[in-house]
């Protein structure tokens, strides 16, 4: 299948916590519904489970550009400072249901001893089902992509600093006091 990239966007934000306090998989797979909802007005709910093969899975529900998306993010890399999740996501539109592939990659790198740079990278590509869905409606892929990109990019831009703030809260929660001496 030719690569039908819909969106490839990446944004960064600062986390005011030392890198050794950050654990992206722990944050992702214990994120409460309220905390997820606080990371974007488009976020409806989130939960976690396991995929049929036993890998961890984050289920996220959100609305982007008027379409309801149910994302089934399966962990493909789970390091404390680098998390990669892949999903064949369901999209519910006024003209029917289809799927799209989403790669969600989060990483942190130390800026100094007390701060990190968080990167939120999202890449979506059309599945064969999605291309057929557009073909049945007579919508050229390039037209769809041109309309979808601004909404998806704006969504990622908006949620990145809010995700960073949520990761920061998790990193600093129950922080052991530093010993002086």
C-alpha positions as a Markdown table, in Angstrom:
| # | Residue | x | y | z |
|---|---|---|---|---|
| 1 | Unk | 0.0 | 0.0 | 0.0 |
| 2 | Unk | 1.3 | 3.4 | -0.9 |
| 3 | Unk | 1.7 | 5.7 | 2.1 |
| 4 | Unk | -1.3 | 7.9 | 2.3 |
| 5 | Unk | -0.2 | 10.3 | 5.1 |
| 6 | Unk | -3.0 | 12.5 | 6.4 |
| 7 | Unk | -1.2 | 14.4 | 9.1 |
| 8 | Unk | 2.3 | 14.4 | 10.6 |
| 9 | Unk | 2.6 | 17.0 | 13.4 |
| 10 | Unk | 4.9 | 17.4 | 16.3 |
| 11 | Unk | 4.9 | 20.0 | 19.1 |
| 12 | Unk | 7.0 | 20.5 | 22.2 |
| 13 | Unk | 6.4 | 21.9 | 25.7 |
| 14 | Unk | 8.4 | 22.2 | 28.8 |
| 15 | Unk | 7.9 | 20.0 | 31.8 |
| 16 | Unk | 9.2 | 21.5 | 35.1 |
| 17 | Unk | 10.3 | 18.2 | 36.6 |
| 18 | Unk | 13.6 | 16.3 | 36.5 |
| 19 | Unk | 13.7 | 13.5 | 33.9 |
| 20 | Unk | 14.3 | 10.8 | 36.5 |
| 21 | Unk | 10.8 | 11.6 | 37.9 |
| 22 | Unk | 9.1 | 11.1 | 34.5 |
| 23 | Unk | 7.6 | 7.8 | 33.4 |
| 24 | Unk | 5.5 | 8.2 | 30.2 |
| 25 | Unk | 4.1 | 4.7 | 30.2 |
| 26 | Unk | 3.1 | 4.9 | 33.8 |
| 27 | Unk | 1.4 | 8.3 | 33.1 |
| 28 | Unk | -0.4 | 7.0 | 30.0 |
| 29 | Unk | -1.7 | 3.8 | 31.4 |
| 30 | Unk | -2.9 | 5.3 | 34.7 |
| 31 | Unk | -4.4 | 8.5 | 33.3 |
| 32 | Unk | -7.8 | 9.2 | 34.8 |
| 33 | Unk | -10.7 | 10.2 | 32.7 |
| 34 | Unk | -10.9 | 13.6 | 34.3 |
| 35 | Unk | -7.1 | 14.2 | 33.7 |
| 36 | Unk | -7.5 | 13.1 | 30.1 |
| 37 | Unk | -10.5 | 15.4 | 29.6 |
| 38 | Unk | -8.5 | 18.3 | 31.1 |
| 39 | Unk | -5.9 | 17.9 | 28.3 |
| 40 | Unk | -8.2 | 19.0 | 25.5 |
| 41 | Unk | -11.8 | 20.2 | 25.1 |
| 42 | Unk | -12.1 | 17.5 | 22.4 |
| 43 | Unk | -11.3 | 14.7 | 24.8 |
| 44 | Unk | -14.3 | 12.7 | 25.9 |
| 45 | Unk | -13.0 | 9.7 | 27.8 |
| 46 | Unk | -10.0 | 7.4 | 28.2 |
| 47 | Unk | -9.2 | 4.1 | 29.8 |
| 48 | Unk | -6.8 | 1.3 | 29.5 |
| 49 | Unk | -6.8 | -2.4 | 29.0 |
| 50 | Unk | -4.7 | -5.0 | 27.2 |
| 51 | Unk | -4.6 | -6.0 | 23.5 |
| 52 | Unk | -5.4 | -9.7 | 22.6 |
| 53 | Unk | -1.6 | -10.4 | 22.6 |
| 54 | Unk | -1.2 | -9.0 | 26.2 |
| 55 | Unk | 0.4 | -5.6 | 25.4 |
| 56 | Unk | -0.9 | -2.6 | 27.2 |
| 57 | Unk | -3.6 | -0.6 | 25.4 |
| 58 | Unk | -4.9 | 2.9 | 26.0 |
| 59 | Unk | -8.4 | 3.6 | 24.7 |
| 60 | Unk | -9.1 | 7.3 | 23.9 |
| 61 | Unk | -12.3 | 8.8 | 22.7 |
| 62 | Unk | -12.3 | 12.3 | 21.2 |
| 63 | Unk | -13.9 | 14.5 | 18.6 |
| 64 | Unk | -11.7 | 16.1 | 16.0 |
| 65 | Unk | -13.2 | 18.1 | 13.1 |
| 66 | Unk | -16.7 | 17.0 | 14.0 |
| 67 | Unk | -15.9 | 13.3 | 13.8 |
| 68 | Unk | -15.9 | 11.0 | 16.8 |
| 69 | Unk | -12.7 | 8.9 | 17.0 |
| 70 | Unk | -12.2 | 5.8 | 19.2 |
| 71 | Unk | -8.5 | 5.1 | 19.4 |
| 72 | Unk | -7.1 | 1.7 | 20.4 |
| 73 | Unk | -3.5 | 2.6 | 21.2 |
| 74 | Unk | -1.3 | -0.5 | 21.6 |
| 75 | Unk | 2.1 | 0.1 | 23.2 |
| 76 | Unk | 5.0 | -0.7 | 20.8 |
| 77 | Unk | 7.7 | 0.9 | 22.8 |
| 78 | Unk | 7.5 | 1.7 | 26.5 |
| 79 | Unk | 10.6 | 3.4 | 27.9 |
| 80 | Unk | 10.2 | 5.9 | 30.7 |
| 81 | Unk | 11.4 | 8.7 | 28.4 |
| 82 | Unk | 9.9 | 7.4 | 25.1 |
| 83 | Unk | 6.5 | 5.9 | 24.5 |
| 84 | Unk | 5.2 | 4.8 | 21.1 |
| 85 | Unk | 1.6 | 3.7 | 20.6 |
| 86 | Unk | -0.1 | 2.5 | 17.4 |
| 87 | Unk | -3.9 | 2.4 | 16.7 |
| 88 | Unk | -6.2 | 1.4 | 14.0 |
| 89 | Unk | -8.8 | 4.0 | 15.1 |
| 90 | Unk | -12.5 | 4.0 | 14.4 |
| 91 | Unk | -13.9 | 7.2 | 13.0 |
| 92 | Unk | -17.6 | 7.9 | 13.0 |
| 93 | Unk | -18.8 | 10.5 | 10.5 |
| 94 | Unk | -22.2 | 11.7 | 9.4 |
| 95 | Unk | -21.6 | 9.5 | 6.2 |
| 96 | Unk | -20.6 | 6.3 | 8.0 |
| 97 | Unk | -17.9 | 4.5 | 9.9 |
| 98 | Unk | -14.3 | 3.9 | 8.8 |
| 99 | Unk | -10.8 | 3.4 | 10.2 |
| 100 | Unk | -7.5 | 5.3 | 10.1 |
| 101 | Unk | -4.0 | 4.4 | 11.4 |
| 102 | Unk | -2.6 | 6.6 | 14.1 |
| 103 | Unk | 1.0 | 6.6 | 15.4 |
| 104 | Unk | 1.3 | 8.5 | 18.7 |
| 105 | Unk | 4.8 | 9.0 | 19.9 |
| 106 | Unk | 5.8 | 10.9 | 23.1 |
| 107 | Unk | 9.3 | 11.6 | 24.4 |
| 108 | Unk | 11.1 | 13.6 | 26.9 |
| 109 | Unk | 14.7 | 14.8 | 27.0 |
| 110 | Unk | 16.4 | 16.7 | 29.8 |
| 111 | Unk | 16.9 | 20.4 | 29.4 |
| 112 | Unk | 18.7 | 20.6 | 32.8 |
| 113 | Unk | 18.5 | 19.0 | 36.2 |
| 114 | Unk | 14.9 | 20.3 | 36.8 |
| 115 | Unk | 13.3 | 20.6 | 33.4 |
| 116 | Unk | 12.6 | 18.5 | 30.4 |
| 117 | Unk | 11.3 | 19.0 | 26.8 |
| 118 | Unk | 8.2 | 17.0 | 26.0 |
| 119 | Unk | 7.6 | 16.1 | 22.4 |
| 120 | Unk | 4.1 | 15.0 | 21.3 |
| 121 | Unk | 4.2 | 13.6 | 17.7 |
| 122 | Unk | 1.1 | 12.3 | 15.9 |
| 123 | Unk | 1.1 | 10.8 | 12.5 |
| 124 | Unk | -2.0 | 9.5 | 10.8 |
| 125 | Unk | -2.2 | 7.5 | 7.5 |
| 126 | Unk | -5.2 | 6.2 | 5.6 |
| 127 | Unk | -6.1 | 2.5 | 5.8 |
| 128 | Unk | -7.4 | 0.7 | 2.8 |
| 129 | Unk | -10.8 | 0.9 | 4.4 |
| 130 | Unk | -10.5 | 4.7 | 4.7 |
| 131 | Unk | -9.4 | 5.1 | 1.1 |
| 132 | Unk | -12.5 | 3.0 | 0.0 |
| 133 | Unk | -14.7 | 5.2 | 2.2 |
| 134 | Unk | -13.5 | 8.3 | 0.5 |
| 135 | Unk | -13.8 | 6.7 | -3.0 |
| 136 | Unk | -17.4 | 5.7 | -2.3 |
| 137 | Unk | -18.2 | 9.4 | -1.7 |
| 138 | Unk | -16.1 | 10.7 | -4.6 |
| 139 | Unk | -13.8 | 12.6 | -2.3 |
| 140 | Unk | -10.2 | 12.9 | -3.6 |
| 141 | Unk | -7.7 | 12.0 | -0.9 |
| 142 | Unk | -5.8 | 15.2 | -1.4 |
| 143 | Unk | -8.9 | 17.3 | -0.8 |
| 144 | Unk | -9.7 | 15.3 | 2.4 |
| 145 | Unk | -6.1 | 15.7 | 3.6 |
| 146 | Unk | -6.1 | 19.5 | 2.9 |
| 147 | Unk | -9.3 | 19.9 | 5.0 |
| 148 | Unk | -8.2 | 17.5 | 7.8 |
| 149 | Unk | -4.7 | 18.8 | 8.4 |
| 150 | Unk | -5.5 | 22.2 | 10.0 |
| 151 | Unk | -7.9 | 20.6 | 12.5 |
| 152 | Unk | -5.6 | 17.8 | 13.5 |
| 153 | Unk | -2.6 | 20.1 | 13.8 |
| 154 | Unk | -4.6 | 22.6 | 15.9 |
| 155 | Unk | -5.7 | 19.7 | 18.1 |
| 156 | Unk | -2.1 | 18.5 | 18.7 |
| 157 | Unk | -0.8 | 22.0 | 19.2 |
| 158 | Unk | -3.5 | 22.6 | 21.9 |
| 159 | Unk | -3.1 | 19.3 | 23.8 |
| 160 | Unk | 0.7 | 19.2 | 23.9 |
| 161 | Unk | 1.2 | 21.8 | 26.7 |
| 162 | Unk | -1.7 | 20.3 | 28.6 |
| 163 | Unk | -0.3 | 16.8 | 28.3 |
| 164 | Unk | 3.1 | 18.3 | 29.5 |
| 165 | Unk | 1.4 | 19.8 | 32.5 |
| 166 | Unk | -0.4 | 16.5 | 33.3 |
| 167 | Unk | 2.9 | 14.6 | 33.0 |
| 168 | Unk | 4.5 | 17.2 | 35.3 |
| 169 | Unk | 1.8 | 16.8 | 37.9 |
| 170 | Unk | 2.3 | 13.0 | 37.8 |
| 171 | Unk | 6.0 | 13.3 | 38.1 |
| 172 | Unk | 5.8 | 15.6 | 41.1 |
| 173 | Unk | 3.0 | 13.8 | 42.9 |
| 174 | Unk | 4.1 | 12.1 | 46.1 |
| 175 | Unk | 7.6 | 13.4 | 45.5 |
| 176 | Unk | 10.0 | 12.4 | 48.3 |
| 177 | Unk | 11.5 | 15.4 | 50.1 |
| 178 | Unk | 15.0 | 16.2 | 49.2 |
| 179 | Unk | 17.5 | 15.6 | 51.9 |
| 180 | Unk | 19.5 | 18.7 | 52.9 |
| 181 | Unk | 23.0 | 18.2 | 54.2 |
